[in-house]
């Protein structure tokens, strides 16, 4: 049977949206994704070169959001920070270089790729 008791979160503020996520509301996750995917994807593209790596990073960020939504923080800020932390950790763990010198400057333990020019 089709559920009709689902909440439309399009007008919900971040605090209530995160609370709904904490309650396991899948529609809240869909709205959070819709609000933040552009920023998260832009962050991931700055960090990683491979579409497969970017997709894996996006999956990890939104899985973390679903499993342990933040409390008392801005949704987009949390998603951007989580994306950067996971992505830069991935680079460090694999000994990969940052695709730009400016990114390497903000990512300790990651050297810039001398061939990249997308600063």
Secondary structure, DSSP 8 states (H G I E B T S, - for coil): ---------TT--HHHHHHHHHTT-HHHHHHHHHHHHHHHHHHHHHH---HHHHHHHHHHHHHHHHHS--SSS-HHHHHHHHHHHHHHHHHHHHT--BSSHHHHHTSTT--B-TT----
